[in-house]
Amino acid sequence: MVLIMNSKKMIPIMTKDPSGKEGESRALIKVMDRPTFILKTREGENRAVSPNHRNGNKKESDSHSSLLTKPIETRPVLSPCPELAGCIKFMDENMQLCENPLEYLQDQQDFLVVGCVGLQGVGKSTIMSYLTSSYVPDIFPTQNLSHHENGTNCTNGIDFYITKNRVIYLDTQPILSGSMVDYSNFDQKKNSTDFVGNELNFELQSLQFLAFLFSVCHVIIFVQDWFVDPNLLRFLQAAEMLKPSSTTTMDQDYVEYYPHILFLHNKAEVQDFMPANIEMMKDFYNKTFSSSKLQTHSSLDMNSCFVDNQLNLFLFPLISKNTKPMFIEDEYKLTDQLKRKIHGVTRNAMTPSNLTERNWYHYVSKVAEAIKKSHLSSEYGRLMP
């Protein structure tokens, strides 16, 4: 085979092999200026491909097959809990925890616990019913004439209600209530010291209930129906001292938990809303709780906009159709404002690990047992005058 090359063309020339037979090969000359190649794959024929292309197809097929075989991950859907038509018992007067609320709790961490405390007849249940009125009206029963005539409480222990927005409301029995003292066996009492013993026991019980709420609530609403009672504030400070610790020696980086406390003045009159009187209230609370670890300045106030580091002070007017002041907003607007403030408060962790609703319930059980068995509570009761 001879190749003839020039600047324009390359001509292959096939010569006849003299040793070959005649006609087996002939000289063929073919000139190709611009060759054209047409490639076509036959049906059923596997055409060779490059290694890169082969590996790429394999990756695509593997990824496609993995998508088909691997299940798609989805967020867990919480099973719907039954809705409450009214409040149920959460804890009895002996601090025994009830199991019924556990049916309405879920395994999720976005929840808020709001507790309410105060003396008898100050309007605790009324305030709590205002806060839950958008769900069911009058969820928490209020006192009627029979309660006043018999000197009994409308709420014994702690009542429980949870909303669709996962806000847990706890309405408690009145603190320092005279109806809690048992006078049924009056004729069998031998001397007056028996009455003193009962009074001290029920006062210690009120302290234990307050210490319990300080451990399990994000927000405590302390309701009063007049200017201020120094004895009640000392009572709050004593309950803060009796609050069990939520930390251990292993949790050195965790800061001890204390709830937000809101001073709510119910049945306020016109002069109570005067700026001078409000400033006097703020000054008194600031001095009284200057050394307290309770979160008293969380801006749970009556300002329509958020102002940082304001005292948690809120005034509710006396709800009466005849004597309602015209310059004060109605209870519905005040309730919405109070609700927005409470729902937007910072929810600090009660324990070093974040709790779900169900875990919170088990934590509540441990706190109740710790308070009842606390040596500090028994020692404080022994030293009470």
C-alpha positions in Angstrom: 0.0 0.0 0.0 1.4 3.4 -1.1 0.4 6.7 0.3 0.6 9.8 -1.9 0.2 13.0 0.0 0.1 16.6 -1.1 -1.1 19.8 0.5 -4.6 19.2 -0.6 -5.3 15.5 -0.8 -4.2 12.1 0.4 -4.7 9.3 -2.2 -4.4 5.7 -1.2 -3.3 3.4 -4.1 -3.7 -0.4 -3.9 -1.3 -2.3 -6.2 -1.7 -5.8 -7.5 0.1 -8.5 -5.7 2.1 -10.4 -8.3 2.0 -13.6 -6.3 -1.8 -13.5 -5.9 -4.4 -14.9 -8.2 -5.7 -12.9 -11.0 -8.8 -10.8 -10.1 -8.4 -11.2 -6.4 -7.3 -7.5 -6.0 -7.4 -4.5 -8.1 -5.9 -1.1 -7.7 -8.5 1.2 -6.2 -8.1 4.9 -6.2 -10.6 7.1 -4.3 -10.3 10.8 -3.6 -12.2 12.2 -0.6 -12.2 15.9 0.0 -14.7 16.1 2.9 -15.6 12.8 4.5 -19.0 12.5 6.1 -19.6 9.8 8.7 -23.1 8.5 9.5 -23.4 6.4 12.6 -26.5 4.4 13.3 -27.1 1.9 16.0 -29.0 -1.2 15.1 -32.0 -2.2 17.0 -31.1 -4.4 20.0 -27.4 -3.7 19.6 -25.4 -2.4 22.6 -23.2 0.4 21.4 -19.9 0.9 23.2 -19.7 4.0 25.4 -16.9 5.8 27.1 -16.0 4.9 30.7 -17.1 8.3 32.0 -20.4 8.1 30.3 -20.8 4.6 31.6 -20.1 5.6 35.2 -22.4 8.6 34.9 -25.2 6.5 33.7 -24.6 4.1 36.6 -24.7 7.0 39.1 -27.9 8.3 37.7 -29.5 4.9 37.7 -28.2 4.3 41.2 -29.6 7.6 42.5 -32.8 7.0 40.7 -33.2 3.5 42.2 -32.3 4.9 45.6 -35.0 7.4 45.3 -37.4 4.7 44.5 -36.3 2.4 47.3 -35.5 4.9 50.0 -38.6 6.2 51.9 -39.2 9.9 51.9 -38.6 11.4 55.4 -41.5 13.4 56.7 -42.1 15.3 59.9 -43.9 13.4 62.6 -47.6 14.4 62.8 -48.9 14.8 66.3 -51.9 12.8 67.0 -54.9 15.1 67.9 -55.7 15.3 71.5 -59.3 15.5 72.8 -60.4 19.0 73.5 -61.6 20.1 76.9 -65.1 21.5 77.3 -64.2 22.9 80.7 -61.5 22.7 83.4 -60.6 19.5 85.1 -58.8 18.7 88.3 -55.0 18.8 88.1 -54.1 18.5 91.8 -56.2 18.1 95.0 -55.9 20.1 98.2 -53.4 17.5 99.5 -51.0 18.0 96.6 -51.9 14.6 95.0 -51.5 14.8 91.3 -54.4 13.6 89.1 -53.8 11.5 86.0 -56.6 12.9 83.8 -54.7 15.9 82.4 -52.1 13.5 81.0 -54.6 12.5 78.3 -54.6 16.0 76.9 -50.8 16.5 76.7 -48.6 15.9 73.7 -44.9 15.1 73.0 -43.9 18.5 71.9 -41.9 21.3 73.5 -43.7 24.5 72.4 -46.0 25.1 75.3 -46.6 27.7 78.0 -47.8 27.3 81.6 -49.7 30.1 83.3 -50.6 29.9 87.0 -52.8 32.2 89.0 -52.7 32.8 92.8 -54.3 35.2 95.3 -56.6 35.5 98.3 -60.1 34.3 98.4 -62.6 36.4 96.3 -60.1 38.6 94.5 -61.2 37.3 91.1 -58.6 34.7 90.2 -61.0 32.4 88.4 -62.6 35.4 86.6 -59.3 36.6 85.2 -58.5 33.1 84.0 -61.9 32.8 82.4 -61.2 36.1 80.6 -57.9 34.7 79.2 -59.7 31.6 77.9 -62.9 33.1 76.8 -62.1 32.8 73.1 -62.3 29.0 73.5 -65.1 28.3 76.0 -66.9 30.9 78.1 -66.6 30.7 81.9 -64.2 27.7 81.9 -63.2 28.3 85.5 -66.1 28.4 87.9 -66.4 31.6 90.0 -67.8 32.1 93.5 -71.6 32.5 93.9 -73.8 33.5 96.8 -73.7 30.0 98.3 -69.9 30.0 98.6 -70.0 33.3 100.4 -72.8 32.1 102.8 -71.0 28.8 103.6 -67.5 30.3 103.7 -66.3 27.7 101.2 -63.8 27.9 98.3 -64.9 27.6 94.7 -61.6 26.1 93.8 -59.9 23.3 95.8 -56.4 22.3 94.8 -55.6 23.2 91.2 -57.8 23.2 88.2 -56.4 22.6 84.7 -57.2 23.7 81.2 -55.1 23.6 78.0 -55.9 25.6 74.8 -55.4 24.7 71.2 -52.4 27.0 71.2 -50.8 24.7 73.8 -51.2 27.2 76.7 -51.7 25.5 80.1 -53.8 27.5 82.6 -53.6 26.5 86.3 -56.2 28.0 88.6 -55.3 27.4 92.3 -57.2 27.4 95.5 -56.9 30.7 97.5 -53.9 31.2 99.7 -54.4 31.9 103.4 -58.1 31.1 103.1 -60.0 30.7 106.4 -62.2 28.1 104.9 -59.3 25.7 104.7 -59.2 25.5 108.5 -61.3 22.6 109.9 -63.7 23.8 112.6 -66.0 20.9 112.3 -64.9 19.3 115.6 -65.2 22.6 117.5 -66.8 21.0 120.6 -64.0 18.3 120.8 -61.2 20.8 120.9 -59.5 20.8 124.3 -57.7 24.1 124.1 -57.1 27.0 121.7 -53.6 25.7 120.7 -55.4 23.1 118.5 -56.7 26.0 116.4 -53.3 27.6 116.3 -51.8 24.3 115.0 -54.4 24.0 112.2 -53.8 27.6 111.2 -50.0 27.1 111.0 -50.5 23.9 109.0 -52.8 25.5 106.4 -50.4 28.5 106.1 -47.5 26.1 105.5 -49.7 24.3 102.9 -50.3 27.6 101.1 -46.6 28.2 101.1 -46.0 24.8 99.6 -48.6 25.4 96.8 -46.8 28.7 96.0 -43.4 27.1 95.9 -44.8 24.4 93.7 -46.1 26.9 91.2 -42.8 28.8 91.2 -41.2 25.6 90.0 -43.7 24.4 87.3 -45.1 27.7 85.7 -43.6 30.0 83.2 -45.8 32.9 84.3 -47.4 33.5 87.7 -50.4 35.9 87.9 -50.6 37.3 91.4 -54.0 38.8 91.8 -55.0 41.5 94.4 -58.1 43.5 94.7 -56.7 46.6 96.5 -53.5 48.7 96.5 -51.0 46.3 98.1 -50.6 44.1 101.1 -47.1 43.9 102.6 -47.9 40.7 104.4 -48.8 39.0 101.1 -45.6 40.1 99.5 -43.6 38.7 102.4 -45.6 35.5 101.9 -44.4 35.4 98.3 -40.8 35.9 99.4 -41.1 33.0 101.9 -42.5 30.8 99.1 -39.5 31.8 96.9 -37.2 30.6 99.6 -39.0 27.3 99.9 -38.9 26.6 96.2 -36.9 23.4 95.5 -33.9 23.6 93.3 -34.2 22.3 89.8 -30.4 21.9 89.4 -27.9 19.3 90.6 -24.2 19.3 91.2 -23.7 17.9 87.6 -25.5 20.9 86.0 -23.1 23.6 86.9 -23.7 25.6 83.7 -27.5 25.7 84.3 -29.0 28.8 85.9 -31.6 28.2 88.5 -35.1 28.6 87.2 -37.5 31.3 88.4 -40.8 32.2 86.7 -42.1 35.6 85.5 -44.5 37.1 88.1 -47.2 39.5 87.1 -48.8 41.8 89.8 -52.4 42.2 88.6 -54.6 44.6 90.5 -58.2 43.6 89.9 -61.3 45.7 90.7 -59.2 48.8 90.4 -60.9 52.2 90.8 -60.5 55.4 88.8 -57.9 56.9 91.1 -55.8 53.7 90.8 -55.2 54.5 87.1 -53.7 57.9 87.9 -50.0 58.2 86.9 -49.0 59.3 90.4 -50.6 56.2 92.0 -49.1 53.9 89.4 -45.6 55.3 89.9 -46.1 54.8 93.7 -47.0 51.1 93.1 -44.0 50.6 90.9 -41.7 52.2 93.4 -43.0 49.9 96.2 -42.7 46.7 94.2 -39.2 47.7 93.0 -38.0 48.2 96.5 -39.7 45.1 97.9 -38.4 42.7 95.2 -35.0 44.3 94.7 -33.2 41.2 95.9 -35.6 38.7 94.6 -34.8 36.2 91.8 -38.3 36.2 90.5 -38.5 37.8 87.1 -40.5 41.0 87.9 -39.4 43.1 85.0 -40.5 41.2 81.9 -42.6 44.1 80.4 -45.9 42.5 81.3 -47.5 45.9 81.7 -50.3 48.0 80.2 -48.2 49.7 77.5 -49.6 49.0 74.1 -46.1 48.7 72.6 -43.2 46.7 74.1 -40.9 48.7 76.3 -37.9 46.7 77.6 -37.3 46.1 81.3 -40.7 47.4 82.6 -42.3 46.2 85.9 -44.9 43.5 85.5 -47.8 45.5 86.7 -51.3 45.3 85.2 -54.6 47.0 86.4 -58.1 45.6 85.7 -61.0 48.0 86.4 -64.0 47.0 88.5 -66.3 45.4 85.9 -69.7 47.0 86.4 -72.1 48.3 83.9 -73.1 51.2 86.1 -69.8 52.4 87.4 -67.4 51.5 84.5 -65.1 54.5 83.8 -65.5 55.9 80.3 -61.7 56.6 79.8 -60.7 53.0 80.6 -60.8 50.4 77.9 -63.3 47.6 78.3 -62.3 44.2 79.7 -62.2 42.6 76.3 -59.5 44.9 75.0 -57.6 44.7 78.2 -57.8 40.9 78.1 -56.5 40.8 74.6 -53.6 43.1 75.5 -52.8 41.0 78.6 -53.0 37.8 76.6 -50.6 39.1 73.9 -48.1 40.1 76.6 -48.3 36.7 78.3 -48.0 34.7 75.1 -45.0 36.7 74.0 -43.0 36.3 77.2 -39.6 34.5 77.1 -40.0 30.8 78.1 -37.0 29.9 80.0 -36.1 26.2 80.5 -37.4 24.8 83.8 -34.7 22.0 83.8 -31.3 21.6 82.1 -33.0 19.6 79.4 -36.0 20.9 77.4 -39.3 19.4 78.4 -42.2 18.2 76.3 -45.7 18.5 77.7 -45.7 15.0 78.9 -42.2 15.3 80.4 -43.4 18.4 82.1 -46.2 16.4 83.7 -43.7 13.9 85.1 -41.5 16.7 86.3 -44.5 18.2 88.1 -44.9 14.9 89.9 -41.3 15.0 91.1 -41.6 18.6 92.3 -44.7 17.9 94.3 -43.0 15.0 96.1 -39.9 17.0 96.7 -41.9 19.8 98.3 -43.9 17.5 100.5 -40.7 15.8 101.7 -38.6 18.9 102.0 -36.7 19.3 105.2 -36.7 23.0 104.7 -40.5 23.2 104.6 -40.8 21.2 107.8 -38.1 23.3 109.5 -39.8 26.5 108.4 -43.1 25.2 109.8 -41.4 24.4 113.1 -40.0 27.9 113.4 -43.3 29.6 112.5 -44.6 31.8 115.4 
